[in-house]
């Protein structure tokens, strides 16, 4: 299948997008009980071999991300809720659609976790975003959650509208402050890079840290994390296979 697409001279990113769409379809069929074949049997990882890896989209630096969030509180298109919204992207790695659809019942303010579910969840797969094994990240996450008033049903009056306003405000702030504009995705990617660096500092090997990151972000493959953060450590040397005489 992939070779056929390559023969048609499709861009590698187009092929990967089609494969990802097939994976999402397979997940939906499995969820509905219409198919019993495991995901790996339907769209195996081998199909991605030989495809060029996308260049990292890049993250905002931690300093830039913190400056943007601080300025959101007083920006005309921002405000207190805009700041709270952006902090969830920065401290939990949520997608803007995921943050926009949160309700009070989705928050675990004691443990420092969020339950992401429904149509807004990445890939349609429900997941618990929990930083219990990342003390510094968990403290930031708890602070972001506790900044949101208790007692709301939906966290935001109009989450979709708020997400659009935050995007416009971030663009304006970056232009005014001379910051490279990466939008809300830049905050999402900042979380990814900070998480990886904390895991590496704690002694976790990078592949393992990327597996944990992929799970937190709602992806089903480690390779997707390279779209956020380039490789940070040298790859392990491959063992040479012994050839029998």
Phi and psi restraints in degrees (value plus and minus 20) as a CYANA .aco file:
   2 UNK   PHI     -85.1   -45.1
   2 UNK   PSI     -60.1   -20.1
   3 UNK   PHI     -83.0   -43.0
   3 UNK   PSI     -56.0   -16.0
   4 UNK   PHI     -84.5   -44.5
   4 UNK   PSI     -61.7   -21.7
   5 UNK   PHI     -85.3   -45.3
   5 UNK   PSI     -59.3   -19.3
   6 UNK   PHI     -86.1   -46.1
   6 UNK   PSI     -54.8   -14.8
   7 UNK   PHI     -84.2   -44.2
   7 UNK   PSI     -49.7    -9.7
   8 UNK   PHI    -101.4   -61.4
   8 UNK   PSI     -15.9    24.1
   9 UNK   PHI      41.3    81.3
   9 UNK   PSI      16.7    56.7
  10 UNK   PHI     -93.9   -53.9
  10 UNK   PSI     127.2   167.2
  11 UNK   PHI     -83.5   -43.5
  11 UNK   PSI     126.8   166.8
  12 UNK   PHI     -80.1   -40.1
  12 UNK   PSI     -56.4   -16.4
  13 UNK   PHI     -85.7   -45.7
  13 UNK   PSI     -53.6   -13.6
  14 UNK   PHI     -85.9   -45.9
  14 UNK   PSI     -62.3   -22.3
  15 UNK   PHI     -82.9   -42.9
  15 UNK   PSI     -63.4   -23.4
  16 UNK   PHI     -85.6   -45.6
  16 UNK   PSI     -56.5   -16.5
  17 UNK   PHI     -85.1   -45.1
  17 UNK   PSI     -58.0   -18.0
  18 UNK   PHI     -87.9   -47.9
  18 UNK   PSI     -60.0   -20.0
  19 UNK   PHI     -84.1   -44.1
  19 UNK   PSI     -60.9   -20.9
  20 UNK   PHI     -83.1   -43.1
  20 UNK   PSI     -58.0   -18.0
  21 UNK   PHI     -84.4   -44.4
  21 UNK   PSI     -59.6   -19.6
  22 UNK   PHI     -85.4   -45.4
  22 UNK   PSI     -57.9   -17.9
  23 UNK   PHI     -82.9   -42.9
  23 UNK   PSI     -63.9   -23.9
  24 UNK   PHI     -83.8   -43.8
  24 UNK   PSI     -59.1   -19.1
  25 UNK   PHI     -83.8   -43.8
  25 UNK   PSI     -62.0   -22.0
  26 UNK   PHI     -83.0   -43.0
  26 UNK   PSI     -61.4   -21.4
  27 UNK   PHI     -82.6   -42.6
  27 UNK   PSI     -62.5   -22.5
  28 UNK   PHI     -83.4   -43.4
  28 UNK   PSI     -62.8   -22.8
  29 UNK   PHI     -83.7   -43.7
  29 UNK   PSI     -60.3   -20.3
  30 UNK   PHI     -86.5   -46.5
  30 UNK   PSI     -60.8   -20.8
  31 UNK   PHI     -82.5   -42.5
  31 UNK   PSI     -59.1   -19.1
  32 UNK   PHI     -98.7   -58.7
  32 UNK   PSI     -28.7    11.3
  33 UNK   PHI      59.4    99.4
  33 UNK   PSI      -4.1    35.9
  34 UNK   PHI    -108.0   -68.0
  34 UNK   PSI     -25.3    14.7
  35 UNK   PHI    -170.4  -130.4
  35 UNK   PSI     119.5   159.5
  36 UNK   PHI    -130.9   -90.9
  36 UNK   PSI     -23.2    16.8
  37 UNK   PHI     -94.0   -54.0
  37 UNK   PSI     109.8   149.8
  38 UNK   PHI     -78.7   -38.7
  38 UNK   PSI     133.5   173.5
  39 UNK   PHI     -74.6   -34.6
  39 UNK   PSI     -61.9   -21.9
  40 UNK   PHI     -82.4   -42.4
  40 UNK   PSI     -49.2    -9.2
  41 UNK   PHI     -96.6   -56.6
  41 UNK   PSI     -44.4    -4.4
  42 UNK   PHI    -109.0   -69.0
  42 UNK   PSI     -66.1   -26.1
  43 UNK   PHI    -153.5  -113.5
  43 UNK   PSI      58.5    98.5
  44 UNK   PHI     -88.0   -48.0
  44 UNK   PSI     134.9   174.9
  45 UNK   PHI     -80.8   -40.8
  45 UNK   PSI     -45.7    -5.7
  46 UNK   PHI     -79.9   -39.9
  46 UNK   PSI     -44.7    -4.7
  47 UNK   PHI     -86.1   -46.1
  47 UNK   PSI     -41.0    -1.0
  48 UNK   PHI    -106.0   -66.0
  48 UNK   PSI     -29.3    10.7
  49 UNK   PHI     -86.0   -46.0
  49 UNK   PSI     117.7   157.7
  50 UNK   PHI      69.2   109.2
  50 UNK   PSI     -29.5    10.5
  51 UNK   PHI    -107.6   -67.6
  51 UNK   PSI     117.1   157.1
  52 UNK   PHI     -86.4   -46.4
  52 UNK   PSI     119.6   159.6
  53 UNK   PHI     -98.7   -58.7
  53 UNK   PSI     115.9   155.9
  54 UNK   PHI     -85.2   -45.2
  54 UNK   PSI     125.2   165.2
  55 UNK   PHI     -86.7   -46.7
  55 UNK   PSI     121.0   161.0
  56 UNK   PHI     -76.1   -36.1
  56 UNK   PSI     117.5   157.5
  57 UNK   PHI     -89.8   -49.8
  57 UNK   PSI     -47.1    -7.1
  58 UNK   PHI      70.1   110.1
  58 UNK   PSI     131.4   171.4
  59 UNK   PHI    -133.4   -93.4
  59 UNK   PSI     140.7   180.7
  60 UNK   PHI     -94.2   -54.2
  60 UNK   PSI     125.9   165.9
  61 UNK   PHI     -84.2   -44.2
  61 UNK   PSI     138.9   178.9
  62 UNK   PHI     -78.5   -38.5
  62 UNK   PSI     -59.9   -19.9
  63 UNK   PHI     -86.1   -46.1
  63 UNK   PSI     -63.0   -23.0
  64 UNK   PHI     -85.2   -45.2
  64 UNK   PSI     -63.0   -23.0
  65 UNK   PHI     -80.1   -40.1
  65 UNK   PSI     -64.4   -24.4
  66 UNK   PHI     -86.5   -46.5
  66 UNK   PSI     -57.1   -17.1
  67 UNK   PHI     -86.2   -46.2
  67 UNK   PSI     -63.5   -23.5
  68 UNK   PHI     -79.4   -39.4
  68 UNK   PSI     -66.9   -26.9
  69 UNK   PHI     -84.7   -44.7
  69 UNK   PSI     -59.2   -19.2
  70 UNK   PHI     -83.0   -43.0
  70 UNK   PSI     -60.9   -20.9
  71 UNK   PHI     -97.0   -57.0
  71 UNK   PSI     -38.9     1.1
  72 UNK   PHI     -81.8   -41.8
  72 UNK   PSI     -50.9   -10.9
  73 UNK   PHI     -80.8   -40.8
  73 UNK   PSI     -52.6   -12.6
  74 UNK   PHI    -132.3   -92.3
  74 UNK   PSI     -17.2    22.8
  75 UNK   PHI     -94.5   -54.5
  75 UNK   PSI     123.5   163.5
  76 UNK   PHI     -75.8   -35.8
  76 UNK   PSI     -53.2   -13.2
  77 UNK   PHI    -114.0   -74.0
  77 UNK   PSI     -16.2    23.8
  78 UNK   PHI    -128.3   -88.3
  78 UNK   PSI    -149.5  -109.5
  79 UNK   PHI     105.7   145.7
  79 UNK   PSI    -199.2  -159.2
  80 UNK   PHI     -82.3   -42.3
  80 UNK   PSI     -65.3   -25.3
  81 UNK   PHI     -87.5   -47.5
  81 UNK   PSI     -54.7   -14.7
  82 UNK   PHI     -81.9   -41.9
  82 UNK   PSI     -60.0   -20.0
  83 UNK   PHI     -86.1   -46.1
  83 UNK   PSI     -63.5   -23.5
  84 UNK   PHI     -82.0   -42.0
  84 UNK   PSI     -62.0   -22.0
  85 UNK   PHI     -80.5   -40.5
  85 UNK   PSI     -68.3   -28.3
  86 UNK   PHI     -84.1   -44.1
  86 UNK   PSI     -54.4   -14.4
  87 UNK   PHI     -85.8   -45.8
  87 UNK   PSI     -52.2   -12.2
  88 UNK   PHI     -85.9   -45.9
  88 UNK   PSI     -58.6   -18.6
  89 UNK   PHI     -85.0   -45.0
  89 UNK   PSI     -61.2   -21.2
  90 UNK   PHI     -92.2   -52.2
  90 UNK   PSI     -58.0   -18.0
  91 UNK   PHI    -119.7   -79.7
  91 UNK   PSI     -34.6     5.4
  92 UNK   PHI    -145.9  -105.9
  92 UNK   PSI     -26.3    13.7
  93 UNK   PHI      50.5    90.5
  93 UNK   PSI       1.1    41.1
  94 UNK   PHI     -91.0   -51.0
  94 UNK   PSI     129.2   169.2
  95 UNK   PHI     -93.7   -53.7
  95 UNK   PSI     135.7   175.7
  96 UNK   PHI     -80.2   -40.2
  96 UNK   PSI     -57.5   -17.5
  97 UNK   PHI     -87.7   -47.7
  97 UNK   PSI     -54.6   -14.6
  98 UNK   PHI     -88.1   -48.1
  98 UNK   PSI     -65.0   -25.0
  99 UNK   PHI     -85.6   -45.6
  99 UNK   PSI     -55.7   -15.7
 100 UNK   PHI     -86.9   -46.9
 100 UNK   PSI     -48.0    -8.0
 101 UNK   PHI    -119.5   -79.5
 101 UNK   PSI      -6.5    33.5
 102 UNK   PHI     -95.5   -55.5
 102 UNK   PSI     127.2   167.2
 103 UNK   PHI    -142.9  -102.9
 103 UNK   PSI     145.0   185.0
 104 UNK   PHI     -76.6   -36.6
 104 UNK   PSI     -57.8   -17.8
 105 UNK   PHI     -86.2   -46.2
 105 UNK   PSI     -34.0     6.0
 106 UNK   PHI    -105.4   -65.4
 106 UNK   PSI     -29.7    10.3
 107 UNK   PHI    -117.8   -77.8
 107 UNK   PSI     119.2   159.2
 108 UNK   PHI    -134.4   -94.4
 108 UNK   PSI      70.7   110.7
 109 UNK   PHI     -91.4   -51.4
 109 UNK   PSI     -39.0     1.0
 110 UNK   PHI    -101.3   -61.3
 110 UNK   PSI     -69.1   -29.1
 111 UNK   PHI    -101.2   -61.2
 111 UNK   PSI     -43.2    -3.2
 112 UNK   PHI      60.2   100.2
 112 UNK   PSI      43.8    83.8
 113 UNK   PHI    -170.6  -130.6
 113 UNK   PSI     140.3   180.3
 114 UNK   PHI    -153.7  -113.7
 114 UNK   PSI     117.8   157.8
 115 UNK   PHI    -119.9   -79.9
 115 UNK   PSI      96.9   136.9
 116 UNK   PHI    -123.9   -83.9
 116 UNK   PSI     103.7   143.7
 117 UNK   PHI    -168.9  -128.9
 117 UNK   PSI     157.2   197.2
 118 UNK   PHI      64.2   104.2
 118 UNK   PSI    -190.6  -150.6
 119 UNK   PHI     -85.8   -45.8
 119 UNK   PSI     -42.9    -2.9
 120 UNK   PHI    -102.1   -62.1
 120 UNK   PSI     -32.5     7.5
 121 UNK   PHI     -86.6   -46.6
 121 UNK   PSI     122.8   162.8
 122 UNK   PHI     -75.4   -35.4
 122 UNK   PSI     102.9   142.9
 123 UNK   PHI      49.2    89.2
 123 UNK   PSI     -12.9    27.1
 124 UNK   PHI      54.4    94.4
 124 UNK   PSI      -8.5    31.5
 125 UNK   PHI    -122.0   -82.0
 125 UNK   PSI      99.2   139.2
 126 UNK   PHI     -85.8   -45.8
 126 UNK   PSI     124.8   164.8
 127 UNK   PHI    -176.3  -136.3
 127 UNK   PSI     137.8   177.8
 128 UNK   PHI    -123.5   -83.5
 128 UNK   PSI     102.1   142.1
 129 UNK   PHI    -113.3   -73.3
 129 UNK   PSI      88.0   128.0
 130 UNK   PHI    -156.1  -116.1
 130 UNK   PSI     105.2   145.2
 131 UNK   PHI    -128.0   -88.0
 131 UNK   PSI      15.8    55.8
 132 UNK   PHI     -79.6   -39.6
 132 UNK   PSI     -50.0   -10.0
 133 UNK   PHI    -113.6   -73.6
 133 UNK   PSI      -8.2    31.8
 134 UNK   PHI    -154.1  -114.1
 134 UNK   PSI      68.9   108.9
 135 UNK   PHI     -78.6   -38.6
 135 UNK   PSI     -68.9   -28.9
 136 UNK   PHI     -84.7   -44.7
 136 UNK   PSI     -64.0   -24.0
 137 UNK   PHI     -83.2   -43.2
 137 UNK   PSI     -57.0   -17.0
 138 UNK   PHI     -85.4   -45.4
 138 UNK   PSI     -59.2   -19.2
 139 UNK   PHI     -83.5   -43.5
 139 UNK   PSI     -61.9   -21.9
 140 UNK   PHI     -84.5   -44.5
 140 UNK   PSI     -61.3   -21.3
 141 UNK   PHI     -84.2   -44.2
 141 UNK   PSI     -65.5   -25.5
 142 UNK   PHI     -80.5   -40.5
 142 UNK   PSI     -60.9   -20.9
 143 UNK   PHI     -83.7   -43.7
 143 UNK   PSI     -59.4   -19.4
 144 UNK   PHI     -85.6   -45.6
 144 UNK   PSI     -61.0   -21.0
 145 UNK   PHI     -88.1   -48.1
 145 UNK   PSI     -62.8   -22.8
 146 UNK   PHI     -91.9   -51.9
 146 UNK   PSI     -33.4     6.6
 147 UNK   PHI     -98.4   -58.4
 147 UNK   PSI     -33.4     6.6
 148 UNK   PHI    -110.5   -70.5
 148 UNK   PSI     105.1   145.1
 149 UNK   PHI     -76.1   -36.1
 149 UNK   PSI     122.3   162.3
 150 UNK   PHI    -100.0   -60.0
 150 UNK   PSI     129.4   169.4
 151 UNK   PHI      82.8   122.8
 151 UNK   PSI     -25.6    14.4
 152 UNK   PHI     -98.2   -58.2
 152 UNK   PSI     130.3   170.3
 153 UNK   PHI    -103.3   -63.3
 153 UNK   PSI     -98.2   -58.2
 154 UNK   PHI     -96.2   -56.2
 154 UNK   PSI     118.7   158.7
 155 UNK   PHI     -85.7   -45.7
 155 UNK   PSI     -49.5    -9.5
 156 UNK   PHI    -147.2  -107.2
 156 UNK   PSI     123.2   163.2
 157 UNK   PHI     -78.8   -38.8
 157 UNK   PSI     -63.4   -23.4
 158 UNK   PHI    -161.9  -121.9
 158 UNK   PSI      72.2   112.2
 159 UNK   PHI     -82.1   -42.1
 159 UNK   PSI     -60.3   -20.3
 160 UNK   PHI     -85.2   -45.2
 160 UNK   PSI     -63.1   -23.1
 161 UNK   PHI     -83.9   -43.9
 161 UNK   PSI     -61.5   -21.5
 162 UNK   PHI     -81.7   -41.7
 162 UNK   PSI     -63.1   -23.1
 163 UNK   PHI     -80.4   -40.4
 163 UNK   PSI     -60.3   -20.3
 164 UNK   PHI     -86.8   -46.8
 164 UNK   PSI     -61.3   -21.3
 165 UNK   PHI     -84.0   -44.0
 165 UNK   PSI     -60.2   -20.2
 166 UNK   PHI     -83.2   -43.2
 166 UNK   PSI     -61.1   -21.1
 167 UNK   PHI     -81.5   -41.5
 167 UNK   PSI     -65.6   -25.6
 168 UNK   PHI     -85.4   -45.4
 168 UNK   PSI     -61.2   -21.2
 169 UNK   PHI     -84.7   -44.7
 169 UNK   PSI     -62.1   -22.1
 170 UNK   PHI     -82.8   -42.8
 170 UNK   PSI     -62.4   -22.4
 171 UNK   PHI     -80.5   -40.5
 171 UNK   PSI     -64.5   -24.5
 172 UNK   PHI     -87.0   -47.0
 172 UNK   PSI     -61.0   -21.0
 173 UNK   PHI     -82.8   -42.8
 173 UNK   PSI     -64.6   -24.6
 174 UNK   PHI     -81.9   -41.9
 174 UNK   PSI     -60.9   -20.9
 175 UNK   PHI     -84.9   -44.9
 175 UNK   PSI     -61.5   -21.5
 176 UNK   PHI     -90.5   -50.5
 176 UNK   PSI     -54.5   -14.5
 177 UNK   PHI    -117.6   -77.6
 177 UNK   PSI     -21.1    18.9
 178 UNK   PHI      51.9    91.9
 178 UNK   PSI       9.1    49.1
 179 UNK   PHI    -116.2   -76.2
 179 UNK   PSI     118.4   158.4
 180 UNK   PHI     -82.7   -42.7
 180 UNK   PSI     101.3   141.3
 181 UNK   PHI     -98.0   -58.0
 181 UNK   PSI     102.2   142.2
 182 UNK   PHI    -145.8  -105.8
 182 UNK   PSI     -15.1    24.9
 183 UNK   PHI      44.5    84.5
 183 UNK   PSI    -182.1  -142.1
 184 UNK   PHI     -86.5   -46.5
 184 UNK   PSI     -48.0    -8.0
 185 UNK   PHI     -83.0   -43.0
 185 UNK   PSI     -50.6   -10.6
 186 UNK   PHI     -81.9   -41.9
 186 UNK   PSI     -57.2   -17.2
 187 UNK   PHI     -89.4   -49.4
 187 UNK   PSI     -61.1   -21.1
 188 UNK   PHI     -77.2   -37.2
 188 UNK   PSI     -65.1   -25.1
 189 UNK   PHI     -93.4   -53.4
 189 UNK   PSI     -49.3    -9.3
 190 UNK   PHI     -81.2   -41.2
 190 UNK   PSI     -62.7   -22.7
 191 UNK   PHI     -77.4   -37.4
 191 UNK   PSI     -65.9   -25.9
 192 UNK   PHI     -79.7   -39.7
 192 UNK   PSI     -66.3   -26.3
 193 UNK   PHI     -88.0   -48.0
 193 UNK   PSI     -64.2   -24.2
 194 UNK   PHI     -81.8   -41.8
 194 UNK   PSI     -61.2   -21.2
 195 UNK   PHI     -82.4   -42.4
 195 UNK   PSI     -66.8   -26.8
 196 UNK   PHI     -80.0   -40.0
 196 UNK   PSI     -64.1   -24.1
 197 UNK   PHI     -86.2   -46.2
 197 UNK   PSI     -56.9   -16.9
 198 UNK   PHI     -86.9   -46.9
 198 UNK   PSI     -59.3   -19.3
 199 UNK   PHI     -85.4   -45.4
 199 UNK   PSI     -61.9   -21.9
 200 UNK   PHI     -84.5   -44.5
 200 UNK   PSI     -60.0   -20.0
 201 UNK   PHI     -84.1   -44.1
 201 UNK   PSI     -47.4    -7.4
 202 UNK   PHI    -104.8   -64.8
 202 UNK   PSI     -19.8    20.2
 203 UNK   PHI      76.0   116.0
 203 UNK   PSI     -13.1    26.9
 204 UNK   PHI     -99.1   -59.1
 204 UNK   PSI     115.3   155.3
 205 UNK   PHI     -87.1   -47.1
 205 UNK   PSI     130.9   170.9
 206 UNK   PHI     -82.5   -42.5
 206 UNK   PSI     -60.9   -20.9
 207 UNK   PHI     -80.7   -40.7
 207 UNK   PSI     -60.5   -20.5
 208 UNK   PHI     -86.2   -46.2
 208 UNK   PSI     -60.2   -20.2
 209 UNK   PHI     -84.3   -44.3
 209 UNK   PSI     -57.5   -17.5
 210 UNK   PHI     -90.6   -50.6
 210 UNK   PSI     -54.3   -14.3
 211 UNK   PHI     -81.3   -41.3
 211 UNK   PSI     -64.4   -24.4
 212 UNK   PHI     -84.9   -44.9
 212 UNK   PSI     -59.7   -19.7
 213 UNK   PHI     -84.9   -44.9
 213 UNK   PSI     -63.9   -23.9
 214 UNK   PHI     -78.1   -38.1
 214 UNK   PSI     -60.9   -20.9
 215 UNK   PHI     -85.1   -45.1
 215 UNK   PSI     -62.4   -22.4
 216 UNK   PHI     -83.0   -43.0
 216 UNK   PSI     -57.0   -17.0
 217 UNK   PHI    -106.1   -66.1
 217 UNK   PSI     -28.2    11.8
 218 UNK   PHI      68.2   108.2
 218 UNK   PSI      -0.5    39.5
 219 UNK   PHI    -117.4   -77.4
 219 UNK   PSI     136.5   176.5
 220 UNK   PHI    -123.3   -83.3
 220 UNK   PSI     -15.1    24.9
 221 UNK   PHI    -160.3  -120.3
 221 UNK   PSI     121.7   161.7
 222 UNK   PHI     -81.5   -41.5
 222 UNK   PSI     -55.0   -15.0
 223 UNK   PHI     -80.3   -40.3
 223 UNK   PSI     -46.7    -6.7
 224 UNK   PHI     -85.1   -45.1
 224 UNK   PSI     -47.1    -7.1
 225 UNK   PHI     -85.1   -45.1
 225 UNK   PSI     -40.1    -0.1
 226 UNK   PHI     -91.3   -51.3
 226 UNK   PSI     -34.9     5.1
 227 UNK   PHI     -92.2   -52.2
 227 UNK   PSI     -38.3     1.7
 228 UNK   PHI    -120.9   -80.9
 228 UNK   PSI     -62.6   -22.6
 229 UNK   PHI    -159.2  -119.2
 229 UNK   PSI     108.4   148.4
 230 UNK   PHI     -89.1   -49.1
 230 UNK   PSI     149.3   189.3
 231 UNK   PHI     -76.6   -36.6
 231 UNK   PSI     113.4   153.4
 232 UNK   PHI    -123.5   -83.5
 232 UNK   PSI     -41.8    -1.8
 233 UNK   PHI    -151.8  -111.8
 233 UNK   PSI     137.7   177.7
 234 UNK   PHI     -80.7   -40.7
 234 UNK   PSI     126.6   166.6
 235 UNK   PHI     -90.7   -50.7
 235 UNK   PSI     125.3   165.3
 236 UNK   PHI     -80.4   -40.4
 236 UNK   PSI     121.0   161.0
 237 UNK   PHI     -86.6   -46.6
 237 UNK   PSI     116.8   156.8
 238 UNK   PHI     -98.6   -58.6
 238 UNK   PSI     117.7   157.7
 239 UNK   PHI     -94.4   -54.4
 239 UNK   PSI     115.3   155.3
 240 UNK   PHI     -95.8   -55.8
 240 UNK   PSI     117.8   157.8
 241 UNK   PHI     -97.5   -57.5
 241 UNK   PSI     116.0   156.0
 242 UNK   PHI    -100.0   -60.0
 242 UNK   PSI     109.2   149.2
 243 UNK   PHI    -122.7   -82.7
 243 UNK   PSI     101.4   141.4
 244 UNK   PHI     -91.1   -51.1
 244 UNK   PSI     118.6   158.6
